[in-house]
């Protein structure tokens, strides 16, 4: 399962999505010198209980911000990101993507 939330940003639709077990967890990475909270405010609007719906939401957005082993693996498998797009924060995979619009 995953948590996700949409935000309208100018002409874009941003989707923040995380693995359900990460919601409200704090992730520390001493090597990078950062600390990240997977906050309910940013990620926790809707519980998504299957991969099919998660992919539907990933298809809908124009900007994606994803964190967690399962959602990052699903995004890679579904062609939204490649392994080069993924960073590790405290051992937790994180990626962002933007879909370019052509006129």
N, C-alpha and C positions, 0 to 999 in steps of 0.2 A: 504494500500500500504506500501511497504518497500523499503529501499535502501540497496544494497549489493555490496560487492567488494571481489574478490578473490585475494589471495596472494600465491605465491609459496614459501614455507619455507622448504629448504632441500628436503626431500622426501614427504612432506605433502602439502596439499592444504587447506589453511586457508580461511574461509569465515567470514567476518565481516558483520553483518546485523542489521539494526535498523528500528524501526517504522518511517514512512516518516515524521511525525511531529516533530521528535527529531533531525533531521539533522541540524548541526551547532548550537545546543542549548548547553548551559552550565548548568550542574547539580551540585548543591552544597549539601553536606551532612555534616552538622555541627557536628552531633553526631560521625560520622566516621572520621571527619576532612579531608575530601577529596573533590576535585572539579574535575569534569570530563567534557570534551568537546566532544560531539558526532560529530567529525569533518568530513567534506566532504571528506577530503583526505583519511581517514581510512574507512569510511562507504559508501561514496556517488558516486560510479562509475555507477551503473545501477539501474534504478527504476524498481521495481518488482511489477506489478499491481494486482497480485492475489495470493491466498494461495497455489494453485496447483504448480505454478512455485517456490514459496518460499520453499516448501517442496522438490521439485526437487533439488534446490540448496543445501539445508541442507543435502540431501542424497549424493550429489556429494563430499562434503568437507570431510576432515579427522579431521579438527579442526574447531570448531565454536565459535564465539564470538558474542553474541547477546544482544541487549538492547532494551527495550520497552515492554509495556503491551501486545500488540498484537502479536509480534513475539515470545516472551517468552511463551505466552499461546499456540500458534500454535506449538512450539517446544515440549511443554509438551504433548499436545494432540496427537502429531505424534510420541511420544516415544523417542525423542532425549535426553530429560532431565527429571528429576523428581523435585518435589517441593523442595527437599533437595539441589538441585544444584543451586537454585536461591537465590541471595542476592538482597537487596534493597539499591539503592544509591539515596538519596534524594527522596524517594518514587517511584523510577523508577526501575522495575525489570531488572536484569542483570544476565546472565549465560554464562558459557563457557563449552565446552565439547570436548573430544578427542575420536576418534574411534581407538581402538587398532587393529593392524594388526597381523594376525597369519600366520605363514608359515608352 
